[in-house]
Amino acid sequence: MTPRSPTSSAPWLLAGPGALFFIGLVLLPLALTVILSFHAYDHSSGIQNTFTLSHYVTVLTDGYYLEIFWRTLRIAALTTIICAAIGVPEAYILSRMRDPWRSVFLLVIIGPLLVSVVVRTFGWSMLLGSQGLVNQALQLLGFAPARILYTETAIVIALVHVMLPFMVIPVWTALQKLDPMVEAAAWTLGASHFTALRRVVMPQVTLGMLSGSLIVFGLSASAFAVPALLGGRRLKMAATLVYDEYLQELNWPLGATIAIIVLVANLCIMLAYNRMIEARARRTLG
Amino acid sequence: MQKNGPIALIFHILVLTFVLAPLVIICLVAFTPENTLSLPTTGLSLRWFTAVFAHPDFVASFWNSIWLATLSATLAVMFAVPAGLAISRYTFPGRDFLNALFLSPLIIPHLVLGVAFLRLFALIGATGSFSWLVATHIVIVTPYVLRLVLAALSGLDRSAEQAARTLGAGEWTAFRRITAPMILPGITGGWLLAFINSFDELTMSIFVTSPATVTLPVRMYMYATESIDPMMAAVSALMIAITALAMLVLDRAFGLDRILVGQR
C-alpha cells in the first residue's frame, strides 16, 4: 500500500457525490417519514400541521393492527424455520455432488432469485387455486379438495419458495470453507457418520444457517407481493397494510407510523441476532 | 468426496420439483389456446404472446423498465466505483459511516424506502417524474455494484499499478489503463446484477410510479389483481425467458455462483 495522509481530500472527492446523493435520498426521506408519522390526520381535511403521538398509540393498542403484526411475525418465523429445514440439507447435498451436477443444480436452486417475485407468486396462485394442480393431485390421491389459496398456508408456501435461495447461499458458503477431508478424518478416527455430521459439519453449517435465517426473516416480515396476491383482501400483513393505508385510505401519517415500526422492529431484531451470531462464532471458531 | 445416499437424492428431487413447479406451470399455461388459465390439452397456441405484444400498456411498461434498469445500473456504477476506491484504499474519518450508508438500502425494507420516497416527492413536487424514479432505483441497486467492486478491489494485486506510477503515469492514467481493466469483471457483473434487480423491483416502485412511468412488474401486479387470463402467464413466461437468458450470459462470463454467492 502506498502511504496516504489521512487528511487527503481524495476520498471525499471520490465518494462525495455518492454520499450526498445517498444522504438526500435515504436519510432525508427517512427523517421526513418519521416526522410525518407524528403529524395529526383528519379524514376530511388531510394531514394537519399539529403533532401527536396518537398514531403510535392507535397502532400499538388497537386489536386490528396487533393481529396483523402478530400474523406477520408468525408467518415470517414459520417461513424461516421451513427454509432452514429445506435449505440446510439441500445445501449439504449440493456440496457433496460432483462438479457438472453441482454447478447445474446450484444454478437451478438460486437462479429463481433473479425471476421477479410477481412472476413466481403468480405461478403459485395457479398451482394452489381451487382448480390448480395441487388440488387435482389431492383429488387423485383420494383427498377432499382443500382451500389453499387466500390462506396463510399459501402465503407461507410461496414465501418459502421466494426465500429459499437466501438460506441456501450462506449455508453453501459456510460448507465451502469446510475441508471435506476433515469429515473423512473423523470417520477414520472412529466417529460414526452421525457423530461426524454433528461434531464437524454442524458447527460450520449453523453459522451459515443463522445468517441465512436473519435475511429470510427480515425479507419475509416486510414482503409485499406474496401476501398481496395470495392473501386476498382479508389476510393482511404489515406491508400490505401500509400499502392500503397509503394508497386506499390515504391516511399517510398512519401508514408512515406502521412503516417506521416495521423498520425499527427489523433493525432491532437484526442487531440482537447479529450480536448472538457473533457470540456464537467466537465460541465455536475460537 | 462422499456420495449422496438414496434418501438424500429423493429429498433433492423433491426440492427441485418445489423450486421449478411454479415456473414450469407458467411456461406451460402461456401456450394454452383457451380463454382461461388452463394447461394446454388440445394443442399449443401463441395467441397469448401475440396478445401481449398487441397490448400497448405492457409494451410501454416493458420499455419503461428497460430504460429505467439501464440508466439506474449505469449511474449506480458511476457512484459505486469511485466510492469503492475511496472505501477500499483510504482510511479517513467517516469511512465506516459511508460504507454503512451505501449498503443501507440492503437492510431497509423496500416498503419503507418506497413510503419515504413518496413523502419526499410529494413535498418537492416530483411525483410521477421518470428522472426521480431513476434516482430511487439508483439507491436500491448501488449496494449490489459496490459489493462486487469492493470484492474486486480487495483481491487486486497492486504491483502493476505501482509500476505504472513509478514509470510516470498520473493517478487517472494509472486507474484508466491498469486498475479499471483489472476490476472490469466486477464492474460488469455488478452492472448486470443491478440491471436485473431494478428490472424486477416491485415493492418500492409501486409507491413511486405514476400511470405514465409504470414499470413492468408494477403493471403485472396491477393486471394480476384485476383480471385473470392467460396473458399474465404469457408475460410471465417472457420474463422467465429474459431472466434465463441474462443468467446464461452472466454464468458464461463470470460464473453466476461467484456473483450471487460472493467471491472468496
Interface residues (C-beta under 8 A of the other chain):
Chain A: M1 T2 R4 P6 S8 A10 P11 W12 L14 A15 P17 G18 A19 F21 F22 I23 L25 V26 L27 L28 P29 L30 L32 T33 L36 I86 P89 E90 I93 L94 R96 M97 R98 S103 F105 L106 L107 V108 I109 I110 G111 P112 L113 L114 V115 S116 V117 V118 V119 R120 F122 G123 W124 S125 M126 L127 G129 L133 H161 L164 P165 I169 W172 T173 Q176 K177 P180 E183 A184 G218 L219 A221 S222 A223 F224 A225 A228 L229 A238 A239 V242 Y243 Y246 L247 W252 G255 A256 A259 I260 V262 L263 N266 L267 M270
Chain B: M1 Q2 K3 N4 A8 L9 F11 H12 V15 L16 F18 V19 L20 A21 P22 L23 I25 I26 V29 L37 F79 A80 P82 A83 L85 A86 I87 R89 Y90 T91 F92 P93 R95 L98 L101 F102 S104 P105 I107 I108 P109 H110 L111 V112 L113 V115 A116 F117 L118 R119 L120 L123 A135 T136 I138 V139 T142 R158 Q162 R165 I196 F199 D200 L202 T203 I206 F207 P217 M220 Y221 A224 T225 M232 A233 S236 M239 I240 T243 A244 A246 M247 D251 L256 D257 L260 V261 G262 R264
